[in-house]
Amino acid sequence: MKIIGHRGSMLYGYENTLKAFKQAKELGAEWVEIDIEITKDGVPVLMHDETIDRTTTGTGKVVDMTFKQLRRYTVDGEEKIPSLEEVLDFLYEEGMGVDIEVKSEMAFAPVFDVLKKMGDRLPEVIISSFWNNYIREAKKKYPEYQMGYLYNSRPADLESMLKEVDFLMPFYTYVDEEYEKYADRIIPWPVDDPRAIARFVKMGVFAIITDIPDVAADVRAGNIPDMSKAIMRAIHLIIDLSSVKRKEKDGKDTVSFYMHNRLIPFLIRSACGQDVVVKTKPKLPTKLRYGDRMKVSLEIVGPNPAIYLDTTSLGLIKLDVNEILKRAEERKKRRKKV
């Protein structure tokens, strides 16, 4: 089973950047998944959304800007928005494969133009999209390229679909025993639950698309993954770093922040503190669904403050308070620079 880093190493840094792809490789991914939008002057670029508002220093729709205009902006103050050609060249040098998700119907022709232009310097590629009709027609026109259907519903006939494309790429919860027969042509997404990763390793799927390639690599190797380390790398998806506040008064050192779950739903069964006195004590067990917020207030009483959460899905995770404060400060400095 191959490990495909979702938008690179999405949880651990900025998505769809060369830095994210390099990190994904270091964490154990052999492939990366990227998203393609098209500029006003027909250049395929890496962007998940129709606009650049969420991930860059600029605003506006990709399709309304030329490539030169897009390059004025950076991904959160660091890298410039990369072109598909630039990324393919980088991945070829790194020896990594790539799943290219085409986000709009207008991007299909320019994407294939770039693939042909790469010639012998093209890494191993799969072209995928939710625009399944376009994928079907593209496969007829360019049979030399591997292609896959992306979908998040239960299909009627797997065998018929696999006659049209090389891979089926379903939302991971739809992969049941019916898929086992075709496992080597299945790529589920996004697989971030260690139990699901283990199931797909056993099933022998071609690959999984995951936000946590290091955890997936541990599970694939038969090791128990360190979810605390993964969570701390992706702390911005569990804790709203903009909400972190520290106050020292009357000899007391207090910290407050909001947990804001943008990872996967999980149940907190129990919690305990190390070198902290927790001031807000939510009734446990409590479930944090995707998007849920929960305020946490605590007093630091020792050098290594941390909160331990016993959860479903993620197991036992440690929230290192010093690391949270450090990451919040780094975020503040980065925002000032921008």
ZILIN-V488642 format. One record per residue. N is the residue number from 1. PHI is phi in whole degrees, -180 to 180 (none if undefined). OMEGA is omega in degrees with one decimal (none if undefined). Layout:
<<N;PHI;OMEGA> <N;PHI;OMEGA>>
This chain:
<<1;none;177.5> <2;-86;177.1> <3;-109;179.3> <4;-110;179.6> <5;-75;-177.7> <6;-67;-175.2> <7;55;-176.8> <8;99;174.4> <9;-127;-168.9> <10;-52;-176.1> <11;-72;-170.9> <12;-104;-178.8> <13;178;-176.5> <14;-87;-175.2> <15;-78;174.0> <16;56;176.3> <17;-129;177.8> <18;-62;178.0> <19;-61;179.7> <20;-65;-179.2> <21;-71;178.0> <22;-64;178.9> <23;-65;178.5> <24;-58;178.4> <25;-63;179.5> <26;-62;-178.2> <27;-87;174.9> <28;119;179.2> <29;-80;174.1> <30;-95;179.8> <31;-129;168.8> <32;-131;173.0> <33;-104;179.7> <34;-129;-178.8> <35;-118;-175.6> <36;-119;167.6> <37;-116;-175.1> <38;-119;-179.5> <39;-82;179.6> <40;-59;-179.4> <41;-99;169.4> <42;82;179.2> <43;-97;175.7> <44;-72;-179.4> <45;-128;-178.9> <46;-87;178.0> <47;-163;179.6> <48;-77;-175.1> <49;-92;173.8> <50;-68;179.1> <51;-109;178.1> <52;-99;-172.5> <53;-60;-170.7> <54;-72;-168.6> <55;-111;-175.7> <56;-130;178.3> <57;-83;-178.7> <58;-112;175.7> <59;-138;176.2> <60;119;179.8> <61;-81;177.9> <62;-58;-175.0> <63;-68;179.9> <64;-93;-177.4> <65;-123;172.8> <66;-77;178.6> <67;-61;179.2> <68;-61;178.4> <69;-65;179.1> <70;-62;-175.5> <71;-72;174.1> <72;-72;-174.1> <73;-105;179.0> <74;-126;177.3> <75;-83;-179.1> <76;53;173.6> <77;84;-176.5> <78;-113;-175.0> <79;-85;171.0> <80;-75;178.4> <81;-66;-174.8> <82;-85;173.1> <83;-86;177.2> <84;-60;-178.8> <85;-60;179.0> <86;-60;-177.6> <87;-70;179.0> <88;-61;178.1> <89;-63;178.8> <90;-63;-177.5> <91;-68;175.4> <92;-60;179.2> <93;-64;-178.9> <94;-82;-179.2> <95;71;-177.7> <96;-111;172.9> <97;-87;-177.0> <98;-147;170.3> <99;-99;-177.7> <100;-97;176.1> <101;-89;179.7> <102;-88;-170.5> <103;-88;-178.0> <104;-136;-178.4> <105;-63;-179.0> <106;-70;-174.2> <107;-85;-173.9> <108;-59;-176.9> <109;-61;178.2> <110;-61;178.2> <111;-63;-179.4> <112;-68;174.3> <113;-61;179.4> <114;-67;179.6> <115;-59;179.8> <116;-66;-179.4> <117;-65;-177.0> <118;-67;177.8> <119;57;-177.3> <120;-73;-178.5> <121;-96;179.4> <122;-88;174.3> <123;-70;175.5> <124;-65;-169.0> <125;-132;164.1> <126;-124;174.8> <127;-100;-178.5> <128;-135;179.0> <129;-172;168.8> <130;-79;175.2> <131;-80;-171.3> <132;-64;177.1> <133;-63;179.2> <134;-70;176.7> <135;-62;-179.7> <136;-60;-179.7> <137;-69;179.5> <138;-64;179.7> <139;-65;176.6> <140;-67;-176.2> <141;-80;-177.2> <142;-126;-176.0> <143;-64;-177.8> <144;-74;-179.5> <145;-101;175.6> <146;-76;-178.2> <147;-139;-178.6> <148;-146;175.3> <149;-89;169.5> <150;-93;177.1> <151;-161;178.6> <152;-132;173.6> <153;-145;-177.7> <154;-88;-177.6> <155;-76;-177.2> <156;-81;-170.1> <157;-146;-178.5> <158;-63;-176.1> <159;-62;178.9> <160;-64;179.7> <161;-64;-178.1> <162;-74;172.0> <163;-78;-175.9> <164;-97;-176.9> <165;-138;-177.9> <166;-84;-174.4> <167;-136;168.6> <168;-107;-172.7> <169;-129;-175.0> <170;-87;166.7> <171;-57;-163.5> <172;-60;-177.4> <173;-70;179.1> <174;-84;-177.1> <175;-82;-179.6> <176;-119;-176.2> <177;-62;178.4> <178;-62;-177.7> <179;-81;-172.9> <180;-58;-179.7> <181;-61;-175.3> <182;-114;-169.0> <183;-53;-175.7> <184;-74;176.2> <185;-124;-177.1> <186;-115;176.8> <187;-131;179.6> <188;-76;178.9> <189;-150;-31.0> <190;-86;-170.6> <191;-99;-175.7> <192;-118;177.3> <193;-94;-178.5> <194;-54;179.4> <195;-68;177.8> <196;-69;177.5> <197;-58;-179.9> <198;-61;179.4> <199;-63;-178.0> <200;-75;172.8> <201;-60;-180.0> <202;-64;-179.4> <203;-68;180.0> <204;84;177.8> <205;-64;-179.8> <206;-59;-177.8> <207;-163;167.2> <208;-123;171.3> <209;-99;-173.2> <210;-139;175.0> <211;-87;-175.0> <212;-129;-175.6> <213;-61;179.6> <214;-68;177.2> <215;-65;178.8> <216;-61;179.5> <217;-65;177.0> <218;-63;-178.7> <219;-63;-179.8> <220;-61;-179.7> <221;-81;179.5> <222;85;179.9> <223;-95;173.9> <224;-84;-174.9> <225;-71;175.5> <226;-91;-177.2> <227;-68;179.3> <228;-62;179.3> <229;-64;178.8> <230;-64;-179.2> <231;-63;-179.0> <232;-68;174.4> <233;-66;-176.6> <234;-104;-171.7> <235;-61;179.5> <236;-66;178.0> <237;-99;175.5> <238;-114;-177.3> <239;-123;174.9> <240;-76;-175.0> <241;-64;178.1> <242;-72;-177.4> <243;-95;-175.4> <244;-71;179.8> <245;-133;177.2> <246;-123;-176.7> <247;-139;177.0> <248;-114;-176.2> <249;-154;178.0> <250;54;177.5> <251;77;179.3> <252;-109;180.0> <253;-111;-176.0> <254;-114;178.5> <255;-132;174.6> <256;-136;176.6> <257;-165;174.6> <258;-104;164.1> <259;-74;-179.6> <260;-134;-172.1> <261;-78;174.1> <262;-124;-178.9> <263;-109;174.0> <264;-137;178.0> <265;-61;175.5> <266;-151;-179.9> <267;-103;173.1> <268;-89;-177.3> <269;-82;178.9> <270;-157;-178.5> <271;-149;173.6> <272;-150;-176.5> <273;-116;173.2> <274;-126;-178.1> <275;57;176.3> <276;-142;167.2> <277;-114;-177.7> <278;-79;-177.2> <279;-87;176.8> <280;-98;-177.8> <281;-123;178.5> <282;-64;177.7> <283;-66;-179.2> <284;-112;1.1> <285;-73;176.5> <286;-137;-178.2> <287;-99;173.5> <288;-105;175.8> <289;-77;177.5> <290;-61;179.6> <291;95;-179.4> <292;-68;177.3> <293;-121;178.1> <294;-148;-178.4> <295;-80;176.6> <296;-127;174.6> <297;-126;-178.7> <298;-150;175.4> <299;-112;179.0> <300;-81;-178.3> <301;-127;-179.8> <302;-159;-173.2> <303;-77;-175.3> <304;-124;-175.8> <305;-69;179.7> <306;-159;173.0> <307;-119;177.1> <308;-105;179.5> <309;-116;174.0> <310;-92;-172.2> <311;-124;164.9> <312;-81;177.5> <313;69;-175.3> <314;-101;-178.8> <315;74;178.8> <316;-84;179.6> <317;-121;179.9> <318;-111;175.4> <319;-99;-178.3> <320;-79;-173.5> <321;-66;178.1> <322;-62;178.7> <323;-68;177.6> <324;-62;178.5> <325;-63;179.0> <326;-64;-179.0> <327;-66;178.5> <328;-65;179.3> <329;-68;177.5> <330;-61;178.7> <331;-62;-179.1> <332;-62;179.7> <333;-64;-179.7> <334;-64;179.3> <335;-65;178.8> <336;-64;179.2> <337;-62;-179.2> <338;-68;none>>
